[in-house]
């Protein structure tokens, strides 16, 4: 029995927000944003679009690539920190929208590490469940809804989007996921979080007036943590998979910040030309970012059978994770 990735899909909203647009909204500049983050544009969802709407479009493309019907899905996992509602979960809403009536559904919250956590979780479920043949995994975010558009330090970073991956149980015994490493450190919870909206600080007039429903981030601390976490996690995953940096065809890191990505690649001894990056076009889309990269790579025929791909991410929690894939 093997668990393989057989299809991918992606969706980003039509509206593009440029650095020039942001210059009119907050005190910033195109040069400042590009030199510090590498981001030039990001896609922003309409007010009427929710996370499940973006999931639907990404899922349709993945199902089309896989050549299967929604009714064949046994489970749906949505990695997100921006669900449509606290409950029901976004995966259930997606199930109804695409007609996946036979799938059990749940959301997974691990911030930007969410897709990696979800792929590992899906594989484990498929290994343990005899009749679970197809699982749809998505990373999707409407971060524009929780970004403080008056905070120039954070509003320039984030964008919206959704990415889908379909896993299939096969008879050949080969898994796409050759090794993984997951971790978390709750002691660092306050350097990347949203204060209000949960049971600790329910929504109130005061919480809204005090702008507590937006992303809070301590940039310097996040940078240091992100680099260290992704490097150590990647190294452990490669060790467990029995591969070296030279064996990696592409490093696909969470698309947070060009400086972070460059530092991770240097410490892993992976040349920059083998680091897949699209953050200049999408910005930081949290749980969607690695999936957006994968779908672009697949549809541009950048991956061949047997290629080794290293996925790595960090996110609020703080969480981190890495996967070595064999395509």
KEZA-767408 format. One record per residue (C-alpha): residue in three letters; y, z, x. Coordinates in nm, 2 decimals. Example, Ala and Ser with C-alpha at 12.3 -4.5 7.8 and 13.67 -1.06 7.14 Angstrom:
<zators>
residu ALA | Y -0.45 | Z 0.78 | X 1.23
residu SER | Y -0.11 | Z 0.71 | X 1.37
</zators>
This chain:
<zators>
residu UNK | Y 0.00 | Z 0.00 | X 0.00
residu UNK | Y 0.34 | Z -0.09 | X 0.13
residu UNK | Y 0.70 | Z -0.06 | X -0.01
residu UNK | Y 0.92 | Z -0.35 | X 0.06
residu UNK | Y 1.28 | Z -0.46 | X -0.01
residu UNK | Y 1.25 | Z -0.79 | X -0.20
residu UNK | Y 1.60 | Z -0.85 | X -0.33
residu UNK | Y 1.96 | Z -0.75 | X -0.31
residu UNK | Y 2.28 | Z -0.80 | X -0.51
residu UNK | Y 2.65 | Z -0.71 | X -0.50
residu UNK | Y 2.96 | Z -0.71 | X -0.71
residu UNK | Y 3.32 | Z -0.64 | X -0.63
residu UNK | Y 3.61 | Z -0.65 | X -0.88
residu UNK | Y 3.84 | Z -0.95 | X -0.89
residu UNK | Y 4.16 | Z -0.77 | X -0.81
residu UNK | Y 4.24 | Z -0.76 | X -0.44
residu UNK | Y 4.48 | Z -0.50 | X -0.31
residu UNK | Y 4.63 | Z -0.60 | X 0.03
residu UNK | Y 4.80 | Z -0.40 | X 0.29
residu UNK | Y 5.12 | Z -0.58 | X 0.20
residu UNK | Y 5.08 | Z -0.45 | X -0.16
residu UNK | Y 5.03 | Z -0.09 | X -0.02
residu UNK | Y 5.36 | Z -0.12 | X 0.17
residu UNK | Y 5.53 | Z -0.14 | X -0.17
residu UNK | Y 5.35 | Z 0.17 | X -0.29
residu UNK | Y 5.36 | Z 0.42 | X -0.01
residu UNK | Y 5.53 | Z 0.46 | X 0.33
residu UNK | Y 5.29 | Z 0.26 | X 0.55
residu UNK | Y 5.26 | Z -0.09 | X 0.71
residu UNK | Y 5.00 | Z -0.36 | X 0.75
residu UNK | Y 5.00 | Z -0.30 | X 1.13
residu UNK | Y 4.95 | Z 0.07 | X 1.09
residu UNK | Y 4.66 | Z 0.03 | X 0.86
residu UNK | Y 4.49 | Z -0.25 | X 1.05
residu UNK | Y 4.52 | Z -0.08 | X 1.39
residu UNK | Y 4.39 | Z 0.26 | X 1.27
residu UNK | Y 4.13 | Z 0.15 | X 1.02
residu UNK | Y 4.05 | Z -0.22 | X 1.06
residu UNK | Y 4.11 | Z -0.27 | X 0.68
residu UNK | Y 4.31 | Z -0.56 | X 0.55
residu UNK | Y 4.21 | Z -0.58 | X 0.18
residu UNK | Y 4.01 | Z -0.39 | X -0.08
residu UNK | Y 3.89 | Z -0.47 | X -0.43
residu UNK | Y 4.01 | Z -0.25 | X -0.72
residu UNK | Y 3.85 | Z -0.22 | X -1.06
residu UNK | Y 4.04 | Z -0.28 | X -1.38
residu UNK | Y 4.12 | Z 0.03 | X -1.59
residu UNK | Y 3.85 | Z -0.08 | X -1.84
residu UNK | Y 3.58 | Z -0.11 | X -1.57
residu UNK | Y 3.35 | Z 0.18 | X -1.50
residu UNK | Y 3.09 | Z 0.23 | X -1.23
residu UNK | Y 2.81 | Z 0.12 | X -1.47
residu UNK | Y 2.98 | Z -0.21 | X -1.54
residu UNK | Y 2.99 | Z -0.29 | X -1.17
residu UNK | Y 2.62 | Z -0.18 | X -1.14
residu UNK | Y 2.53 | Z -0.42 | X -1.41
residu UNK | Y 2.66 | Z -0.72 | X -1.23
residu UNK | Y 2.50 | Z -0.62 | X -0.90
residu UNK | Y 2.17 | Z -0.55 | X -1.07
residu UNK | Y 2.16 | Z -0.89 | X -1.24
residu UNK | Y 2.20 | Z -1.07 | X -0.91
residu UNK | Y 1.93 | Z -0.86 | X -0.75
residu UNK | Y 1.69 | Z -0.92 | X -1.05
residu UNK | Y 1.76 | Z -1.29 | X -1.03
residu UNK | Y 1.68 | Z -1.29 | X -0.66
residu UNK | Y 1.36 | Z -1.09 | X -0.71
residu UNK | Y 1.25 | Z -1.31 | X -1.00
residu UNK | Y 1.15 | Z -1.02 | X -1.22
residu UNK | Y 1.26 | Z -0.90 | X -1.57
residu UNK | Y 1.45 | Z -0.58 | X -1.63
residu UNK | Y 1.15 | Z -0.45 | X -1.83
residu UNK | Y 0.94 | Z -0.46 | X -1.52
residu UNK | Y 1.15 | Z -0.19 | X -1.35
residu UNK | Y 0.98 | Z 0.15 | X -1.34
residu UNK | Y 1.28 | Z 0.34 | X -1.22
residu UNK | Y 1.66 | Z 0.31 | X -1.16
residu UNK | Y 1.84 | Z 0.52 | X -0.90
residu UNK | Y 2.22 | Z 0.51 | X -0.88
residu UNK | Y 2.39 | Z 0.66 | X -0.58
residu UNK | Y 2.75 | Z 0.75 | X -0.68
residu UNK | Y 3.02 | Z 1.02 | X -0.67
residu UNK | Y 3.21 | Z 0.84 | X -0.94
residu UNK | Y 2.98 | Z 0.83 | X -1.24
residu UNK | Y 3.10 | Z 0.71 | X -1.58
residu UNK | Y 3.05 | Z 1.06 | X -1.71
residu UNK | Y 2.92 | Z 1.39 | X -1.59
residu UNK | Y 2.63 | Z 1.32 | X -1.83
residu UNK | Y 2.45 | Z 1.11 | X -1.93
residu UNK | Y 2.39 | Z 0.97 | X -1.59
residu UNK | Y 2.51 | Z 0.63 | X -1.49
residu UNK | Y 2.15 | Z 0.50 | X -1.43
residu UNK | Y 2.08 | Z 0.57 | X -1.80
residu UNK | Y 2.38 | Z 0.37 | X -1.90
residu UNK | Y 2.28 | Z 0.09 | X -1.68
residu UNK | Y 1.92 | Z 0.09 | X -1.81
residu UNK | Y 2.06 | Z 0.03 | X -2.16
residu UNK | Y 2.30 | Z -0.24 | X -2.05
residu UNK | Y 2.04 | Z -0.45 | X -1.87
residu UNK | Y 1.74 | Z -0.38 | X -2.10
residu UNK | Y 1.53 | Z -0.19 | X -1.85
residu UNK | Y 1.35 | Z 0.00 | X -2.13
residu UNK | Y 1.06 | Z 0.11 | X -1.92
residu UNK | Y 1.25 | Z 0.27 | X -1.63
residu UNK | Y 1.31 | Z 0.64 | X -1.58
residu UNK | Y 1.66 | Z 0.69 | X -1.45
residu UNK | Y 1.87 | Z 0.93 | X -1.24
residu UNK | Y 2.19 | Z 0.95 | X -1.03
residu UNK | Y 2.19 | Z 1.08 | X -0.68
residu UNK | Y 2.51 | Z 1.24 | X -0.52
residu UNK | Y 2.53 | Z 1.23 | X -0.14
residu UNK | Y 2.87 | Z 1.05 | X -0.12
residu UNK | Y 2.87 | Z 0.77 | X 0.14
residu UNK | Y 2.52 | Z 0.85 | X 0.25
residu UNK | Y 2.40 | Z 0.80 | X -0.11
residu UNK | Y 2.23 | Z 0.46 | X -0.07
residu UNK | Y 2.03 | Z 0.58 | X 0.23
residu UNK | Y 1.92 | Z 0.90 | X 0.05
residu UNK | Y 1.83 | Z 0.69 | X -0.25
residu UNK | Y 1.62 | Z 0.43 | X -0.07
residu UNK | Y 1.42 | Z 0.71 | X 0.10
residu UNK | Y 1.38 | Z 0.89 | X -0.24
residu UNK | Y 1.27 | Z 0.57 | X -0.41
residu UNK | Y 1.01 | Z 0.50 | X -0.14
residu UNK | Y 0.87 | Z 0.85 | X -0.17
residu UNK | Y 0.85 | Z 0.82 | X -0.55
residu UNK | Y 0.67 | Z 0.49 | X -0.52
residu UNK | Y 0.42 | Z 0.62 | X -0.27
residu UNK | Y 0.34 | Z 0.91 | X -0.51
residu UNK | Y 0.33 | Z 0.72 | X -0.84
residu UNK | Y 0.04 | Z 0.47 | X -0.88
residu UNK | Y 0.20 | Z 0.26 | X -1.16
residu UNK | Y 0.55 | Z 0.24 | X -1.01
residu UNK | Y 0.57 | Z -0.12 | X -0.89
residu UNK | Y 0.95 | Z -0.20 | X -0.89
residu UNK | Y 1.25 | Z 0.04 | X -0.84
residu UNK | Y 1.61 | Z -0.06 | X -0.86
residu UNK | Y 1.84 | Z 0.13 | X -0.63
residu UNK | Y 2.22 | Z 0.10 | X -0.64
residu UNK | Y 2.51 | Z 0.23 | X -0.45
residu UNK | Y 2.83 | Z 0.20 | X -0.66
residu UNK | Y 3.17 | Z 0.35 | X -0.67
residu UNK | Y 3.50 | Z 0.33 | X -0.85
residu UNK | Y 3.69 | Z 0.52 | X -0.59
residu UNK | Y 4.03 | Z 0.39 | X -0.71
residu UNK | Y 3.99 | Z 0.64 | X -1.00
residu UNK | Y 3.99 | Z 0.94 | X -0.77
residu UNK | Y 4.23 | Z 0.82 | X -0.50
residu UNK | Y 4.58 | Z 0.98 | X -0.48
residu UNK | Y 4.79 | Z 0.67 | X -0.47
residu UNK | Y 5.08 | Z 0.88 | X -0.34
residu UNK | Y 4.89 | Z 0.99 | X -0.03
residu UNK | Y 4.93 | Z 0.73 | X 0.24
residu UNK | Y 4.66 | Z 0.89 | X 0.45
residu UNK | Y 4.38 | Z 0.83 | X 0.20
residu UNK | Y 4.49 | Z 0.56 | X -0.04
residu UNK | Y 4.48 | Z 0.29 | X 0.22
residu UNK | Y 4.11 | Z 0.35 | X 0.29
residu UNK | Y 3.91 | Z 0.30 | X -0.03
residu UNK | Y 3.79 | Z 0.03 | X -0.25
residu UNK | Y 3.55 | Z -0.03 | X -0.54
residu UNK | Y 3.22 | Z -0.21 | X -0.56
residu UNK | Y 2.85 | Z -0.20 | X -0.63
residu UNK | Y 2.54 | Z -0.31 | X -0.44
residu UNK | Y 2.18 | Z -0.33 | X -0.56
residu UNK | Y 1.84 | Z -0.32 | X -0.38
residu UNK | Y 1.50 | Z -0.38 | X -0.54
residu UNK | Y 1.19 | Z -0.23 | X -0.38
residu UNK | Y 0.84 | Z -0.35 | X -0.46
residu UNK | Y 0.50 | Z -0.19 | X -0.40
residu UNK | Y 0.27 | Z -0.44 | X -0.23
residu UNK | Y -0.10 | Z -0.44 | X -0.11
residu UNK | Y -0.04 | Z -0.53 | X 0.26
residu UNK | Y 0.04 | Z -0.18 | X 0.38
residu UNK | Y 0.37 | Z -0.26 | X 0.55
residu UNK | Y 0.68 | Z -0.07 | X 0.46
residu UNK | Y 1.04 | Z -0.20 | X 0.50
residu UNK | Y 1.15 | Z 0.15 | X 0.59
residu UNK | Y 0.98 | Z 0.22 | X 0.93
residu UNK | Y 1.16 | Z 0.56 | X 0.99
residu UNK | Y 1.44 | Z 0.76 | X 0.85
residu UNK | Y 1.64 | Z 1.07 | X 0.93
residu UNK | Y 1.84 | Z 1.27 | X 0.67
residu UNK | Y 2.07 | Z 1.57 | X 0.71
residu UNK | Y 2.35 | Z 1.78 | X 0.57
residu UNK | Y 2.59 | Z 2.06 | X 0.67
residu UNK | Y 2.74 | Z 2.25 | X 0.37
residu UNK | Y 2.96 | Z 2.45 | X 0.61
residu UNK | Y 3.18 | Z 2.14 | X 0.65
residu UNK | Y 3.22 | Z 2.10 | X 0.27
residu UNK | Y 3.60 | Z 2.14 | X 0.28
residu UNK | Y 3.69 | Z 1.85 | X 0.52
residu UNK | Y 3.60 | Z 1.58 | X 0.26
residu UNK | Y 3.59 | Z 1.68 | X -0.11
residu UNK | Y 3.75 | Z 1.66 | X -0.45
residu UNK | Y 3.86 | Z 2.01 | X -0.56
residu UNK | Y 3.86 | Z 1.99 | X -0.94
residu UNK | Y 3.65 | Z 1.84 | X -1.22
residu UNK | Y 3.33 | Z 2.05 | X -1.17
residu UNK | Y 3.23 | Z 2.40 | X -1.28
residu UNK | Y 3.42 | Z 2.56 | X -0.99
residu UNK | Y 3.75 | Z 2.42 | X -1.11
residu UNK | Y 3.72 | Z 2.26 | X -1.46
residu UNK | Y 3.98 | Z 2.01 | X -1.56
residu UNK | Y 4.30 | Z 2.18 | X -1.69
residu UNK | Y 4.67 | Z 2.11 | X -1.73
residu UNK | Y 4.72 | Z 2.30 | X -1.41
residu UNK | Y 4.46 | Z 2.12 | X -1.21
residu UNK | Y 4.60 | Z 1.78 | X -1.31
residu UNK | Y 4.96 | Z 1.89 | X -1.24
residu UNK | Y 4.85 | Z 2.01 | X -0.89
residu UNK | Y 4.67 | Z 1.68 | X -0.82
residu UNK | Y 4.34 | Z 1.85 | X -0.77
residu UNK | Y 4.13 | Z 1.55 | X -0.90
residu UNK | Y 4.17 | Z 1.33 | X -0.60
residu UNK | Y 3.99 | Z 1.29 | X -0.27
residu UNK | Y 4.09 | Z 1.54 | X -0.01
residu UNK | Y 4.02 | Z 1.46 | X 0.36
residu UNK | Y 4.09 | Z 1.61 | X 0.70
residu UNK | Y 4.09 | Z 1.29 | X 0.90
residu UNK | Y 4.05 | Z 1.41 | X 1.25
residu UNK | Y 3.76 | Z 1.65 | X 1.16
residu UNK | Y 3.58 | Z 1.38 | X 0.96
residu UNK | Y 3.61 | Z 1.14 | X 1.25
residu UNK | Y 3.45 | Z 1.37 | X 1.50
residu UNK | Y 3.18 | Z 1.48 | X 1.26
residu UNK | Y 3.10 | Z 1.12 | X 1.15
residu UNK | Y 3.05 | Z 0.98 | X 1.50
residu UNK | Y 2.83 | Z 1.27 | X 1.62
residu UNK | Y 2.62 | Z 1.28 | X 1.30
residu UNK | Y 2.56 | Z 0.90 | X 1.28
residu UNK | Y 2.47 | Z 0.88 | X 1.65
residu UNK | Y 2.23 | Z 1.17 | X 1.66
residu UNK | Y 2.07 | Z 1.06 | X 1.33
residu UNK | Y 2.03 | Z 0.70 | X 1.44
residu UNK | Y 1.88 | Z 0.81 | X 1.77
residu UNK | Y 1.62 | Z 1.02 | X 1.59
residu UNK | Y 1.53 | Z 0.75 | X 1.34
residu UNK | Y 1.49 | Z 0.50 | X 1.63
residu UNK | Y 1.27 | Z 0.74 | X 1.82
residu UNK | Y 1.05 | Z 0.80 | X 1.52
residu UNK | Y 1.02 | Z 0.42 | X 1.46
residu UNK | Y 0.94 | Z 0.36 | X 1.82
residu UNK | Y 1.23 | Z 0.12 | X 1.88
residu UNK | Y 1.51 | Z 0.10 | X 2.14
residu UNK | Y 1.87 | Z -0.02 | X 2.09
residu UNK | Y 1.77 | Z -0.36 | X 2.24
residu UNK | Y 1.52 | Z -0.40 | X 1.95
residu UNK | Y 1.79 | Z -0.36 | X 1.69
residu UNK | Y 1.90 | Z -0.70 | X 1.55
residu UNK | Y 2.19 | Z -0.55 | X 1.36
residu UNK | Y 2.35 | Z -0.20 | X 1.33
residu UNK | Y 2.48 | Z -0.17 | X 0.97
residu UNK | Y 2.69 | Z 0.15 | X 0.96
residu UNK | Y 2.88 | Z 0.29 | X 0.66
residu UNK | Y 3.21 | Z 0.10 | X 0.65
residu UNK | Y 3.45 | Z 0.38 | X 0.69
residu UNK | Y 3.68 | Z 0.30 | X 0.98
residu UNK | Y 3.67 | Z 0.05 | X 1.26
residu UNK | Y 3.73 | Z 0.31 | X 1.52
residu UNK | Y 3.43 | Z 0.52 | X 1.40
residu UNK | Y 3.20 | Z 0.21 | X 1.39
residu UNK | Y 3.31 | Z 0.11 | X 1.74
residu UNK | Y 3.25 | Z 0.46 | X 1.88
residu UNK | Y 2.90 | Z 0.48 | X 1.72
residu UNK | Y 2.80 | Z 0.14 | X 1.85
residu UNK | Y 2.92 | Z 0.23 | X 2.20
residu UNK | Y 2.73 | Z 0.56 | X 2.21
residu UNK | Y 2.41 | Z 0.39 | X 2.08
residu UNK | Y 2.44 | Z 0.11 | X 2.34
residu UNK | Y 2.45 | Z -0.16 | X 2.07
residu UNK | Y 2.69 | Z -0.44 | X 2.15
residu UNK | Y 2.97 | Z -0.49 | X 1.90
residu UNK | Y 2.85 | Z -0.84 | X 1.82
residu UNK | Y 2.54 | Z -0.69 | X 1.67
residu UNK | Y 2.73 | Z -0.45 | X 1.45
residu UNK | Y 2.77 | Z -0.59 | X 1.10
residu UNK | Y 3.12 | Z -0.51 | X 0.96
residu UNK | Y 3.30 | Z -0.62 | X 0.64
residu UNK | Y 3.54 | Z -0.32 | X 0.60
residu UNK | Y 3.83 | Z -0.55 | X 0.67
residu UNK | Y 3.77 | Z -0.71 | X 0.33
residu UNK | Y 3.63 | Z -0.42 | X 0.12
residu UNK | Y 3.76 | Z -0.10 | X 0.28
residu UNK | Y 3.55 | Z 0.21 | X 0.24
residu UNK | Y 3.34 | Z 0.18 | X -0.08
residu UNK | Y 3.14 | Z 0.49 | X -0.01
residu UNK | Y 2.78 | Z 0.46 | X -0.14
residu UNK | Y 2.82 | Z 0.09 | X -0.20
residu UNK | Y 2.92 | Z -0.01 | X 0.15
residu UNK | Y 2.59 | Z -0.05 | X 0.33
residu UNK | Y 2.45 | Z -0.24 | X 0.03
residu UNK | Y 2.74 | Z -0.48 | X 0.03
residu UNK | Y 2.67 | Z -0.55 | X 0.39
residu UNK | Y 2.29 | Z -0.60 | X 0.33
residu UNK | Y 2.35 | Z -0.85 | X 0.05
residu UNK | Y 2.60 | Z -1.05 | X 0.25
residu UNK | Y 2.35 | Z -1.06 | X 0.54
residu UNK | Y 2.06 | Z -1.17 | X 0.31
residu UNK | Y 2.26 | Z -1.44 | X 0.14
residu UNK | Y 2.40 | Z -1.57 | X 0.46
residu UNK | Y 2.05 | Z -1.59 | X 0.61
residu UNK | Y 2.13 | Z -1.36 | X 0.90
residu UNK | Y 1.80 | Z -1.17 | X 0.87
residu UNK | Y 1.45 | Z -1.32 | X 0.96
residu UNK | Y 1.11 | Z -1.17 | X 0.90
residu UNK | Y 1.04 | Z -0.90 | X 1.16
residu UNK | Y 1.40 | Z -0.82 | X 1.24
residu UNK | Y 1.48 | Z -0.46 | X 1.30
residu UNK | Y 1.80 | Z -0.33 | X 1.12
residu UNK | Y 1.95 | Z 0.02 | X 1.17
residu UNK | Y 2.14 | Z 0.16 | X 0.87
residu UNK | Y 2.34 | Z 0.47 | X 0.93
residu UNK | Y 2.60 | Z 0.67 | X 0.72
residu UNK | Y 2.78 | Z 1.00 | X 0.68
residu UNK | Y 2.96 | Z 1.13 | X 0.37
residu UNK | Y 3.11 | Z 1.43 | X 0.19
residu UNK | Y 2.88 | Z 1.73 | X 0.17
residu UNK | Y 2.87 | Z 1.68 | X 0.46
residu UNK | Y 2.57 | Z 1.45 | X 0.45
residu UNK | Y 2.43 | Z 1.19 | X 0.69
residu UNK | Y 2.13 | Z 0.96 | X 0.72
residu UNK | Y 1.98 | Z 0.67 | X 0.90
residu UNK | Y 1.70 | Z 0.42 | X 0.83
residu UNK | Y 1.52 | Z 0.18 | X 1.06
residu UNK | Y 1.42 | Z -0.13 | X 0.85
residu UNK | Y 1.19 | Z -0.41 | X 0.94
residu UNK | Y 1.28 | Z -0.71 | X 0.75
</zators>
